[in-house]
Amino acid sequence: MSSGDGASQSSSKKSKKPQYSRFTQQELPACKPILTPAWVIATFISIGFVFVPIGLAALSASQRVVEIVDRYDDQCIPSSKTDESDSNLERASFVQSDKTNKTCIRTLTVPKKMQSPVFIYYELDNFYQNHRRYVKSRSDKQLRSPDAESDTKTCAPEDMNNNKPIVPCGLVAWSLFNDSYGFKISNKEVPINRKDIAWESDKTHKFGSDVFPKNFQIGGLIGGGKLNESLPLSEQEDLLVWMRTAALPNFRKLYGRIESDLEANQEITVVIQNNYNTYTFGGKKKLVISTATWIGGKNDFLGVAYLSIGGICFFLAISFILLYVIKPRSFGDPAFLSWNRNPEMI
């Protein structure tokens, strides 16, 4: 074999050495921050200076909210039904009966001046709207379009009535809250604005303006509230508010607004129609009258959370400062590396 043939064979062999690249050799420019004590302490102090004022502002806004909470489910039934020996089933039968008078009158006192708008909520406890089978029992296609009226396959058992589709179908709509509230001050009716209580996106996108209730809450098993068959679903805002299901078992939903101020020490007479059955599952019903600030309703959690994080940051900053002053160590001292330390001292 000639020398030329050997050279050609060797050149034909591919080298296994990788091609040089700054990327593969990790030689590209990179940000390599070094967390010196000064940087760490300054960072914690900065976070504390930002979070503590926000927490104080949020807590102050929450404290300015004036709120009246009145539980009425245990008071708006006859005294004979409130005995401990009576079961919840008897209370439920009272509420579900068409022959009983479920009107209940409550008197509330305004603790401080409540500037308009004053929001009215109903609160339910121990009601699991986030239950998987409950949440799935609806038809979003049917709610949006009249062409999908027969799309009730996900709505059982509230899907058909006398072989005709129910609109809106499903357990969520069927269990619509149907207690009502009327307000009087000095024997004068207080008007309640029940418009614009639902999300605008629900009215324009999720519920059709040409979809009307059909075969809803008639015959068979009667659940919660009824709907006006002459109004499209997009205009029945009680339904829209109710069908935006809550994530927690204790929740509030907006009922309406009072567009006038309520003065301190005023007595409000509330006429309640106690129709909704929470006794079967041991739930509670409350009427909530509340003002709002830039943070929303009364909720101290956000302010306490910001104050807690800011306080922890200040505590860590002070701790690091004391540690750095009392027991300093030179930056980048190789004597503290494990392989430079005496094994007996480790």
PyMOL commands that set and color helices and strands:
alter all, ss='L'
color gray80, all
select helices_A, chain A and resi 3-12+37-63+79-81+88-96+132-136+140-144+146-148+171-174+200-206+233-235+237-243+301-326+334-336+338-340+343-345
alter helices_A, ss='H'
color red, helices_A
select strands_A, chain A and resi 67-71+103-109+118-125+160-161+164-165+180-185+188-190+251-258+267-273+284-290
alter strands_A, ss='S'
color yellow, strands_A
deselect
rebuild
show_as cartoon
